[in-house]
Amino acid sequence: MRAAIYARRSTDEHQAASLEVQIGEAKRYIERQGWTVAPQHIYREDAVSRAEFKKRPALLAMINAAEAKAFDVIVCRDETRLGGDGPRTTLLIQDLIDAGARLFYYFTDEEVALTDAMQKFMVSVRSFAAELEREKIASRTREHLMTKARGGFNAGGRCYGYDNVEIHEGERRVRVEYAINAEQADVVRQIFERYAEGWGLKKIVKDLNSRKVPSPSAGKRGSRSWSPSAVHAMLRRGRYRGTLTWGKFAKGYKRGTKVRTARPESEWLTVEAPHMEIVGEVLWHRVQSRVEGSKHKVRTSPGRPAAYLLSGIARCGECGGPIAVNNGKSSHAPIKVYLCQYHRTRGDEVCASSLRRPVANVDQAVIDYLTRNVITEDVITDALKILRQRLTDRMRCTSTEVEAMEAEAKRLRGEIDNLVAAIATGTAAAPLVAAVAERQEQLSALDTRIRSAKTAPEVISTELRRLEREARTRLADFRSALEGDPAAARTFLGQILAGPLKFTPEGNRYRIEGEVPVAAALFAGMPNSASPAGFEPAYQG
């Protein structure tokens, strides 16, 4: 039988070899049973919680493969590898079995079945035990981190202004402590002093960027420059005055995935840590007094929906920052304009593009280009011609190969018959069974290709006519969407754009570039569709 392996290591399991151990033991179990496992059907997930069910790509891939009958059995260590949420784990097991895959735990050498009430009850009980174990681990982890925080030590993460210093006893790391980074601490004090003097967030940010002061690290998300949001958060960070607050947020699970929820203030842990003080009491209270009266409040709800066609869709071609909408003027009349948000809020050092163009004119230029050059009858005709040619070429190629494929299938069937006959004599059964399974898998793949090649000529013309009718219907809908309200137009652009639009300044205009795989929108669901390579409407202001 064809087998699949599923292995998972959670964030709470620190054994580096855990995944390899699971996969190695599963392979040995499969070999003892006389089954085979293909490399593409070894599914592994590292640092994924057992309570996570949505953000588990390997698990989702295995479910899809099971539904496609890509294997016959699934082997894993035990139910804790599949999940730690009782009801969801039981449903997952039911889905795998319903898809036709048998499930085996190599650790206990048992097959999981759900054919009667007692078996379902036992699976539920074991899933309950796994969930209970997860909760105990979570409570022990929280207790451990709380002990660290209570002692003024690092309970996780990094903070600008401090270094993380590891404390060892022999070769064993016992904890991580904060140590003030003198250079960064001086920057923190400058930020507090200038805000207390009346500087705004953008003025502080532009000054820091113009002096090329290294910014806090944000990993892959960062732009290596200071931003108003970073300064906004720093001005409210109590640890700069020597007060550590831990436990503001709780990790939880809803609808099968991790969520972050705010805890009530009564559950927060606050610890005085004088050794961490960077900003003195007087300066801290001067800043907090201004913060309280400032309009720059911490946002506790999502921002407003985008009100303009290209908001959130366009990026600056110079720095990669977002193209935003701001107030401008045409003669003396107030208007809305597109401009680089990084230039506006972070300064010339981050982006030198100061170009501003009217929102209405840029939107109309994009719409006009799309309706004239992309969403047209000619595009549909050209795309269908290319699609027809591709399918014809593929059909011609496969038709010449059908005879060879049928010969190969006949050879495989003969080998399978011979191997089955050898097994019947009792000769080295285990290796022969594995050889039969391997050839059977090859034969199944060949049969699928042969059926596809023989069926294609019968359906290609009908399918193309259906696609053409559907595309012409969508064409009218797309034009209406583009010329309608911004919300509908943004939805349409989201469907056809392969990525963000790039706004590159050229004199007093923007060159707007973007990829529009039109066929993906017009011929949804049909593989190997053709489309124009892209578009480059230039707006002259």
Buried (B, 14 or more C-beta within 10 A) or exposed (E): BBBBBBBBBBEBBEEEEBBEBBBEBBBEBBBEBBBBBEEEBBBBBBEBBBBBBEEBEBBEBBBEBBBEEBBBBBBBBBBBBBBBBBEBBBBBBEEBBEBEBBBBBBBEEEEBBBEEEEEBEEBBEBBBBBBEBBEEBBEEEBEEBBEBBEEBBBBEEEBBBBBEEEEEEEEEEEBBBBEBBEEBBEBBBBBBBBBBEEBBBBBBBBBBBBEEBEBBEEEEEEBEBBBBEBBBEBBEBBBBBBBBBBBEEEEEBEEBBEEEEEEEEEEEBEBEBEEBBBBBEEBBEBBBEBBEEBEBEEEEEEEEEBEBBBBBBBBBBBBEBBBBBEEBEEEEEEBBBBBBBBBBBBBEBBBEBEBBBBBBBBBBBBBEBBBEBBBBEEBBEBBBEBBBEBBEEBBEEBEEEEEEBBEBBEEBEEBBEEBEEBBEEEEEEEEBBBBBBBBBBBBBEBBEBBEEBEEBBEEBEEBBEEBBEBBEEBBEEBBEBBEEEBEBBBEBBEEBBEEBBBBBBEEEBBBBBBBBBBBBBBBEEBEEBBBBEEBEBEBEB
